[in-house]
Amino acid sequence: MARRETYSDSFTGEADKRIRLILGEGGDTEKGRSLRRILLNVIKNELTPRQKEIIVLYYFKDMDIPNISSRLGVTSQAVSKVMCRARLRIFHVLQYYF
């Protein structure tokens, strides 16, 4: 029987890059600061408490998915799925601003 590969935090998709850009160096201009403020409001007001917790741990506390999963007592796949849903929700709401 084939061994299952263990989960690794290798997500480096475009959504992740865009969010990190907005939260990081993207705030140098007026437009960047405005976009960062909108993103923070979306995270605060539009996500579920679990989604907020995971997004904060991942983007603001720089924790990886396996560390988040052990901290919250859930599987890495569950953390990844919640992050995916949160990102989709964030981009769904952000599209109304642009």
N, CA, C and O atoms as CSV, one atom per row, in Angstrom:
chain,resi,resn,atom,element,x,y,z
A,1,MET,N,N,0.843,-1.171,0.000
A,1,MET,CA,C,0.000,0.000,0.000
A,1,MET,C,C,0.892,1.240,0.000
A,1,MET,O,O,1.884,1.302,0.726
A,2,ALA,N,N,0.535,2.205,-0.806
A,2,ALA,CA,C,1.333,3.426,-0.932
A,2,ALA,C,C,1.190,4.286,0.321
A,2,ALA,O,O,0.115,4.381,0.914
A,3,ARG,N,N,2.283,4.896,0.699
A,3,ARG,CA,C,2.260,5.799,1.849
A,3,ARG,C,C,1.709,7.148,1.436
A,3,ARG,O,O,1.978,7.648,0.344
A,4,ARG,N,N,0.938,7.717,2.329
A,4,ARG,CA,C,0.429,9.056,2.068
A,4,ARG,C,C,1.498,10.070,2.401
A,4,ARG,O,O,2.223,9.931,3.386
A,5,GLU,N,N,1.586,11.073,1.584
A,5,GLU,CA,C,2.514,12.166,1.852
A,5,GLU,C,C,1.947,12.999,2.997
A,5,GLU,O,O,0.732,13.166,3.110
A,6,THR,N,N,2.821,13.516,3.836
A,6,THR,CA,C,2.352,14.394,4.890
A,6,THR,C,C,2.094,15.764,4.310
A,6,THR,O,O,2.697,16.153,3.310
A,7,TYR,N,N,1.214,16.477,4.928
A,7,TYR,CA,C,0.843,17.806,4.448
A,7,TYR,C,C,1.975,18.780,4.715
A,7,TYR,O,O,2.569,18.772,5.793
A,8,SER,N,N,2.269,19.607,3.744
A,8,SER,CA,C,3.264,20.659,3.954
A,8,SER,C,C,2.643,21.992,3.579
A,8,SER,O,O,1.733,22.053,2.752
A,9,ASP,N,N,3.129,23.041,4.179
A,9,ASP,CA,C,2.608,24.374,3.932
A,9,ASP,C,C,3.293,24.964,2.707
A,9,ASP,O,O,4.174,25.816,2.824
A,10,SER,N,N,2.881,24.508,1.545
A,10,SER,CA,C,3.540,24.949,0.323
A,10,SER,C,C,2.648,25.848,-0.518
A,10,SER,O,O,2.925,26.053,-1.700
A,11,PHE,N,N,1.588,26.386,0.063
A,11,PHE,CA,C,0.693,27.256,-0.696
A,11,PHE,C,C,1.410,28.557,-1.028
A,11,PHE,O,O,1.787,29.320,-0.138
A,12,THR,N,N,1.587,28.790,-2.291
A,12,THR,CA,C,2.211,30.039,-2.735
A,12,THR,C,C,1.433,30.615,-3.908
A,12,THR,O,O,2.025,31.180,-4.828
A,13,GLY,N,N,0.120,30.478,-3.885
A,13,GLY,CA,C,-0.713,30.931,-4.981
A,13,GLY,C,C,-0.796,32.438,-5.085
A,13,GLY,O,O,-0.302,33.168,-4.226
A,14,GLU,N,N,-1.426,32.885,-6.145
A,14,GLU,CA,C,-1.567,34.316,-6.405
A,14,GLU,C,C,-2.358,35.016,-5.306
A,14,GLU,O,O,-2.042,36.149,-4.943
A,15,ALA,N,N,-3.379,34.354,-4.774
A,15,ALA,CA,C,-4.173,34.974,-3.705
A,15,ALA,C,C,-3.300,35.289,-2.505
A,15,ALA,O,O,-3.404,36.367,-1.921
A,16,ASP,N,N,-2.449,34.358,-2.140
A,16,ASP,CA,C,-1.561,34.549,-1.001
A,16,ASP,C,C,-0.589,35.693,-1.262
A,16,ASP,O,O,-0.348,36.514,-0.378
A,17,LYS,N,N,-0.038,35.752,-2.454
A,17,LYS,CA,C,0.902,36.820,-2.799
A,17,LYS,C,C,0.234,38.182,-2.749
A,17,LYS,O,O,0.821,39.148,-2.261
A,18,ARG,N,N,-0.990,38.262,-3.251
A,18,ARG,CA,C,-1.702,39.536,-3.268
A,18,ARG,C,C,-2.024,40.020,-1.858
A,18,ARG,O,O,-1.850,41.198,-1.545
A,19,ILE,N,N,-2.492,39.108,-1.011
A,19,ILE,CA,C,-2.829,39.496,0.361
A,19,ILE,C,C,-1.577,39.935,1.099
A,19,ILE,O,O,-1.596,40.942,1.806
A,20,ARG,N,N,-0.489,39.191,0.942
A,20,ARG,CA,C,0.764,39.570,1.605
A,20,ARG,C,C,1.279,40.918,1.095
A,20,ARG,O,O,1.819,41.708,1.870
A,21,LEU,N,N,1.117,41.179,-0.187
A,21,LEU,CA,C,1.537,42.457,-0.758
A,21,LEU,C,C,0.729,43.607,-0.164
A,21,LEU,O,O,1.289,44.637,0.211
A,22,ILE,N,N,-0.576,43.428,-0.081
A,22,ILE,CA,C,-1.442,44.471,0.469
A,22,ILE,C,C,-1.113,44.717,1.942
A,22,ILE,O,O,-1.030,45.866,2.377
A,23,LEU,N,N,-0.928,43.657,2.699
A,23,LEU,CA,C,-0.675,43.805,4.129
A,23,LEU,C,C,0.744,44.256,4.425
A,23,LEU,O,O,1.004,44.837,5.479
A,24,GLY,N,N,1.657,43.996,3.515
A,24,GLY,CA,C,3.053,44.341,3.761
A,24,GLY,C,C,3.446,45.653,3.150
A,24,GLY,O,O,3.034,46.717,3.611
A,25,GLU,N,N,4.239,45.579,2.119
A,25,GLU,CA,C,4.830,46.764,1.501
A,25,GLU,C,C,3.853,47.578,0.677
A,25,GLU,O,O,4.191,48.684,0.257
A,26,GLY,N,N,2.648,47.071,0.429
A,26,GLY,CA,C,1.695,47.769,-0.413
A,26,GLY,C,C,1.125,49.028,0.204
A,26,GLY,O,O,0.412,49.769,-0.473
A,27,GLY,N,N,1.419,49.298,1.482
A,27,GLY,CA,C,0.844,50.443,2.159
A,27,GLY,C,C,1.661,51.708,2.064
A,27,GLY,O,O,1.424,52.635,2.838
A,28,ASP,N,N,2.619,51.792,1.147
A,28,ASP,CA,C,3.474,52.967,1.041
A,28,ASP,C,C,2.792,54.140,0.351
A,28,ASP,O,O,3.163,55.291,0.583
A,29,THR,N,N,1.818,53.872,-0.480
A,29,THR,CA,C,1.123,54.932,-1.195
A,29,THR,C,C,-0.259,55.143,-0.584
A,29,THR,O,O,-0.719,54.337,0.225
A,30,GLU,N,N,-0.913,56.225,-0.973
A,30,GLU,CA,C,-2.269,56.486,-0.472
A,30,GLU,C,C,-3.220,55.376,-0.901
A,30,GLU,O,O,-4.047,54.920,-0.112
A,31,LYS,N,N,-3.099,54.945,-2.152
A,31,LYS,CA,C,-3.947,53.860,-2.649
A,31,LYS,C,C,-3.666,52.564,-1.886
A,31,LYS,O,O,-4.592,51.819,-1.565
A,32,GLY,N,N,-2.399,52.296,-1.599
A,32,GLY,CA,C,-2.025,51.102,-0.855
A,32,GLY,C,C,-2.554,51.125,0.567
A,32,GLY,O,O,-3.016,50.105,1.078
A,33,ARG,N,N,-2.489,52.289,1.211
A,33,ARG,CA,C,-3.016,52.414,2.575
A,33,ARG,C,C,-4.525,52.230,2.582
A,33,ARG,O,O,-5.076,51.603,3.487
A,34,SER,N,N,-5.189,52.776,1.577
A,34,SER,CA,C,-6.636,52.633,1.469
A,34,SER,C,C,-7.018,51.166,1.263
A,34,SER,O,O,-7.952,50.669,1.891
A,35,LEU,N,N,-6.304,50.489,0.395
A,35,LEU,CA,C,-6.572,49.080,0.127
A,35,LEU,C,C,-6.322,48.228,1.374
A,35,LEU,O,O,-7.081,47.301,1.659
A,36,ARG,N,N,-5.270,48.543,2.107
A,36,ARG,CA,C,-4.970,47.811,3.343
A,36,ARG,C,C,-6.086,48.018,4.362
A,36,ARG,O,O,-6.500,47.066,5.023
A,37,ARG,N,N,-6.574,49.241,4.495
A,37,ARG,CA,C,-7.659,49.544,5.423
A,37,ARG,C,C,-8.926,48.781,5.032
A,37,ARG,O,O,-9.621,48.249,5.897
A,38,ILE,N,N,-9.225,48.727,3.744
A,38,ILE,CA,C,-10.396,47.988,3.264
A,38,ILE,C,C,-10.227,46.504,3.570
A,38,ILE,O,O,-11.160,45.859,4.047
A,39,LEU,N,N,-9.043,45.959,3.298
A,39,LEU,CA,C,-8.795,44.544,3.554
A,39,LEU,C,C,-8.956,44.219,5.033
A,39,LEU,O,O,-9.563,43.205,5.378
A,40,LEU,N,N,-8.427,45.055,5.904
A,40,LEU,CA,C,-8.562,44.821,7.340
A,40,LEU,C,C,-10.025,44.887,7.781
A,40,LEU,O,O,-10.445,44.113,8.641
A,41,ASN,N,N,-10.800,45.800,7.203
A,41,ASN,CA,C,-12.233,45.867,7.517
A,41,ASN,C,C,-12.969,44.625,7.043
A,41,ASN,O,O,-13.860,44.128,7.732
A,42,VAL,N,N,-12.604,44.120,5.873
A,42,VAL,CA,C,-13.222,42.897,5.364
A,42,VAL,C,C,-12.906,41.731,6.298
A,42,VAL,O,O,-13.792,40.945,6.630
A,43,ILE,N,N,-11.655,41.618,6.720
A,43,ILE,CA,C,-11.271,40.540,7.632
A,43,ILE,C,C,-12.049,40.661,8.940
A,43,ILE,O,O,-12.537,39.665,9.473
A,44,LYS,N,N,-12.159,41.869,9.444
A,44,LYS,CA,C,-12.822,42.096,10.732
A,44,LYS,C,C,-14.327,41.847,10.667
A,44,LYS,O,O,-14.901,41.265,11.587
A,45,ASN,N,N,-14.967,42.287,9.579
A,45,ASN,CA,C,-16.430,42.296,9.537
A,45,ASN,C,C,-17.080,41.181,8.730
A,45,ASN,O,O,-18.252,40.875,8.951
A,46,GLU,N,N,-16.362,40.572,7.812
A,46,GLU,CA,C,-17.003,39.644,6.889
A,46,GLU,C,C,-16.650,38.173,7.112
A,46,GLU,O,O,-17.303,37.296,6.545
A,47,LEU,N,N,-15.653,37.890,7.908
A,47,LEU,CA,C,-15.235,36.509,8.108
A,47,LEU,C,C,-15.817,35.944,9.394
A,47,LEU,O,O,-16.153,36.683,10.319
A,48,THR,N,N,-15.929,34.621,9.436
A,48,THR,CA,C,-16.377,33.956,10.659
A,48,THR,C,C,-15.270,34.058,11.712
A,48,THR,O,O,-14.118,34.324,11.371
A,49,PRO,N,N,-15.605,33.851,12.970
A,49,PRO,CA,C,-14.562,33.915,14.005
A,49,PRO,C,C,-13.401,32.944,13.745
A,49,PRO,O,O,-12.244,33.300,13.970
A,50,ARG,N,N,-13.691,31.737,13.281
A,50,ARG,CA,C,-12.627,30.760,13.003
A,50,ARG,C,C,-11.764,31.233,11.839
A,50,ARG,O,O,-10.539,31.123,11.891
A,51,GLN,N,N,-12.395,31.760,10.789
A,51,GLN,CA,C,-11.641,32.269,9.648
A,51,GLN,C,C,-10.746,33.426,10.067
A,51,GLN,O,O,-9.583,33.487,9.669
A,52,LYS,N,N,-11.281,34.347,10.870
A,52,LYS,CA,C,-10.482,35.471,11.360
A,52,LYS,C,C,-9.272,34.978,12.131
A,52,LYS,O,O,-8.155,35.452,11.925
A,53,GLU,N,N,-9.504,34.024,13.022
A,53,GLU,CA,C,-8.421,33.505,13.854
A,53,GLU,C,C,-7.309,32.910,12.996
A,53,GLU,O,O,-6.131,33.174,13.234
A,54,ILE,N,N,-7.673,32.123,12.019
A,54,ILE,CA,C,-6.679,31.467,11.172
A,54,ILE,C,C,-5.965,32.484,10.279
A,54,ILE,O,O,-4.748,32.404,10.112
A,55,ILE,N,N,-6.694,33.426,9.711
A,55,ILE,CA,C,-6.077,34.454,8.869
A,55,ILE,C,C,-5.097,35.301,9.683
A,55,ILE,O,O,-4.004,35.613,9.211
A,56,VAL,N,N,-5.487,35.670,10.901
A,56,VAL,CA,C,-4.599,36.457,11.753
A,56,VAL,C,C,-3.341,35.668,12.085
A,56,VAL,O,O,-2.238,36.211,12.015
A,57,LEU,N,N,-3.487,34.401,12.444
A,57,LEU,CA,C,-2.317,33.587,12.769
A,57,LEU,C,C,-1.398,33.432,11.557
A,57,LEU,O,O,-0.176,33.467,11.699
A,58,TYR,N,N,-1.974,33.262,10.379
A,58,TYR,CA,C,-1.174,33.011,9.181
A,58,TYR,C,C,-0.497,34.273,8.661
A,58,TYR,O,O,0.706,34.269,8.396
A,59,TYR,N,N,-1.259,35.351,8.515
A,59,TYR,CA,C,-0.706,36.559,7.894
A,59,TYR,C,C,-0.060,37.535,8.872
A,59,TYR,O,O,0.909,38.208,8.518
A,60,PHE,N,N,-0.572,37.622,10.082
A,60,PHE,CA,C,-0.063,38.615,11.019
A,60,PHE,C,C,0.918,38.033,12.029
A,60,PHE,O,O,1.830,38.729,12.475
A,61,LYS,N,N,0.742,36.771,12.394
A,61,LYS,CA,C,1.654,36.125,13.345
A,61,LYS,C,C,2.686,35.251,12.634
A,61,LYS,O,O,3.541,34.651,13.287
A,62,ASP,N,N,2.615,35.173,11.313
A,62,ASP,CA,C,3.551,34.419,10.472
A,62,ASP,C,C,3.695,32.958,10.890
A,62,ASP,O,O,4.796,32.408,10.886
A,63,MET,N,N,2.585,32.341,11.248
A,63,MET,CA,C,2.597,30.915,11.566
A,63,MET,C,C,2.288,30.138,10.289
A,63,MET,O,O,1.551,30.611,9.424
A,64,ASP,N,N,2.857,28.944,10.184
A,64,ASP,CA,C,2.533,28.109,9.034
A,64,ASP,C,C,1.357,27.197,9.376
A,64,ASP,O,O,0.944,27.107,10.532
A,65,ILE,N,N,0.831,26.532,8.372
A,65,ILE,CA,C,-0.382,25.741,8.540
A,65,ILE,C,C,-0.213,24.611,9.574
A,65,ILE,O,O,-1.103,24.436,10.407
A,66,PRO,N,N,0.874,23.848,9.560
A,66,PRO,CA,C,1.011,22.802,10.586
A,66,PRO,C,C,1.032,23.365,12.017
A,66,PRO,O,O,0.474,22.747,12.923
A,67,ASN,N,N,1.662,24.513,12.230
A,67,ASN,CA,C,1.672,25.119,13.563
A,67,ASN,C,C,0.285,25.609,13.967
A,67,ASN,O,O,-0.110,25.469,15.125
A,68,ILE,N,N,-0.446,26.176,13.032
A,68,ILE,CA,C,-1.808,26.621,13.318
A,68,ILE,C,C,-2.679,25.422,13.670
A,68,ILE,O,O,-3.470,25.475,14.612
A,69,SER,N,N,-2.532,24.347,12.912
A,69,SER,CA,C,-3.360,23.169,13.169
A,69,SER,C,C,-3.080,22.572,14.544
A,69,SER,O,O,-4.009,22.157,15.236
A,70,SER,N,N,-1.815,22.526,14.946
A,70,SER,CA,C,-1.517,21.977,16.276
A,70,SER,C,C,-2.003,22.929,17.369
A,70,SER,O,O,-2.455,22.475,18.420
A,71,ARG,N,N,-1.918,24.226,17.139
A,71,ARG,CA,C,-2.392,25.196,18.135
A,71,ARG,C,C,-3.901,25.116,18.323
A,71,ARG,O,O,-4.396,25.222,19.445
A,72,LEU,N,N,-4.642,24.927,17.215
A,72,LEU,CA,C,-6.093,24.900,17.280
A,72,LEU,C,C,-6.654,23.500,17.511
A,72,LEU,O,O,-7.844,23.344,17.785
A,73,GLY,N,N,-5.809,22.488,17.402
A,73,GLY,CA,C,-6.259,21.115,17.631
A,73,GLY,C,C,-7.091,20.546,16.501
A,73,GLY,O,O,-7.985,19.732,16.732
A,74,VAL,N,N,-6.802,20.970,15.278
A,74,VAL,CA,C,-7.490,20.445,14.097
A,74,VAL,C,C,-6.432,19.979,13.104
A,74,VAL,O,O,-5.240,20.211,13.303
A,75,THR,N,N,-6.870,19.324,12.041
A,75,THR,CA,C,-5.924,18.839,11.044
A,75,THR,C,C,-5.436,19.976,10.157
A,75,THR,O,O,-6.078,21.022,10.059
A,76,SER,N,N,-4.309,19.762,9.521
A,76,SER,CA,C,-3.769,20.750,8.583
A,76,SER,C,C,-4.714,20.966,7.410
A,76,SER,O,O,-4.839,22.079,6.900
A,77,GLN,N,N,-5.375,19.902,6.987
A,77,GLN,CA,C,-6.316,20.019,5.880
A,77,GLN,C,C,-7.495,20.908,6.255
A,77,GLN,O,O,-7.995,21.663,5.422
A,78,ALA,N,N,-7.942,20.821,7.508
A,78,ALA,CA,C,-9.052,21.666,7.961
A,78,ALA,C,C,-8.628,23.135,7.960
A,78,ALA,O,O,-9.399,24.003,7.551
A,79,VAL,N,N,-7.415,23.414,8.414
A,79,VAL,CA,C,-6.902,24.785,8.413
A,79,VAL,C,C,-6.809,25.300,6.985
A,79,VAL,O,O,-7.208,26.429,6.700
A,80,SER,N,N,-6.289,24.485,6.101
A,80,SER,CA,C,-6.150,24.879,4.703
A,80,SER,C,C,-7.506,25.171,4.075
A,80,SER,O,O,-7.648,26.136,3.325
A,81,LYS,N,N,-8.487,24.359,4.373
A,81,LYS,CA,C,-9.821,24.553,3.808
A,81,LYS,C,C,-10.458,25.840,4.325
A,81,LYS,O,O,-11.082,26.577,3.561
A,82,VAL,N,N,-10.303,26.111,5.622
A,82,VAL,CA,C,-10.846,27.345,6.188
A,82,VAL,C,C,-10.148,28.553,5.574
A,82,VAL,O,O,-10.799,29.552,5.269
A,83,MET,N,N,-8.830,28.473,5.388
A,83,MET,CA,C,-8.091,29.581,4.761
A,83,MET,C,C,-8.561,29.804,3.337
A,83,MET,O,O,-8.705,30.947,2.903
A,84,CYS,N,N,-8.799,28.736,2.611
A,84,CYS,CA,C,-9.270,28.852,1.231
A,84,CYS,C,C,-10.625,29.552,1.195
A,84,CYS,O,O,-10.840,30.447,0.378
A,85,ARG,N,N,-11.533,29.150,2.070
A,85,ARG,CA,C,-12.854,29.776,2.122
A,85,ARG,C,C,-12.745,31.245,2.522
A,85,ARG,O,O,-13.459,32.093,1.987
A,86,ALA,N,N,-11.852,31.544,3.464
A,86,ALA,CA,C,-11.667,32.928,3.904
A,86,ALA,C,C,-11.130,33.781,2.763
A,86,ALA,O,O,-11.605,34.896,2.547
A,87,ARG,N,N,-10.139,33.268,2.027
A,87,ARG,CA,C,-9.588,34.015,0.894
A,87,ARG,C,C,-10.653,34.277,-0.158
A,87,ARG,O,O,-10.748,35.382,-0.692
A,88,LEU,N,N,-11.458,33.256,-0.456
A,88,LEU,CA,C,-12.528,33.437,-1.431
A,88,LEU,C,C,-13.504,34.507,-0.971
A,88,LEU,O,O,-13.948,35.335,-1.767
A,89,ARG,N,N,-13.834,34.489,0.304
A,89,ARG,CA,C,-14.753,35.493,0.844
A,89,ARG,C,C,-14.133,36.894,0.761
A,89,ARG,O,O,-14.804,37.856,0.389
A,90,ILE,N,N,-12.856,36.995,1.110
A,90,ILE,CA,C,-12.160,38.277,1.053
A,90,ILE,C,C,-12.193,38.832,-0.368
A,90,ILE,O,O,-12.550,39.992,-0.570
A,91,PHE,N,N,-11.826,38.015,-1.351
A,91,PHE,CA,C,-11.790,38.496,-2.729
A,91,PHE,C,C,-13.192,38.743,-3.276
A,91,PHE,O,O,-13.383,39.626,-4.112
A,92,HIS,N,N,-14.169,37.975,-2.813
A,92,HIS,CA,C,-15.543,38.201,-3.237
A,92,HIS,C,C,-16.018,39.580,-2.770
A,92,HIS,O,O,-16.656,40.306,-3.532
A,93,VAL,N,N,-15.713,39.938,-1.533
A,93,VAL,CA,C,-16.119,41.245,-1.005
A,93,VAL,C,C,-15.285,42.353,-1.632
A,93,VAL,O,O,-15.822,43.414,-1.951
A,94,LEU,N,N,-13.986,42.134,-1.818
A,94,LEU,CA,C,-13.121,43.172,-2.381
A,94,LEU,C,C,-13.505,43.547,-3.813
A,94,LEU,O,O,-13.260,44.672,-4.247
A,95,GLN,N,N,-14.095,42.622,-4.536
A,95,GLN,CA,C,-14.456,42.939,-5.923
A,95,GLN,C,C,-15.489,44.067,-6.001
A,95,GLN,O,O,-15.591,44.728,-7.035
A,96,TYR,N,N,-16.246,44.298,-4.946
A,96,TYR,CA,C,-17.227,45.377,-4.942
A,96,TYR,C,C,-16.576,46.741,-4.746
A,96,TYR,O,O,-17.197,47.770,-5.014
A,97,TYR,N,N,-15.342,46.753,-4.284
A,97,TYR,CA,C,-14.638,48.009,-4.101
A,97,TYR,C,C,-13.912,48.450,-5.368
A,97,TYR,O,O,-13.466,49.592,-5.470
A,98,PHE,N,N,-13.797,47.542,-6.327
A,98,PHE,CA,C,-13.008,47.870,-7.532
A,98,PHE,C,C,-13.798,47.682,-8.783
A,98,PHE,O,O,-13.284,47.913,-9.878
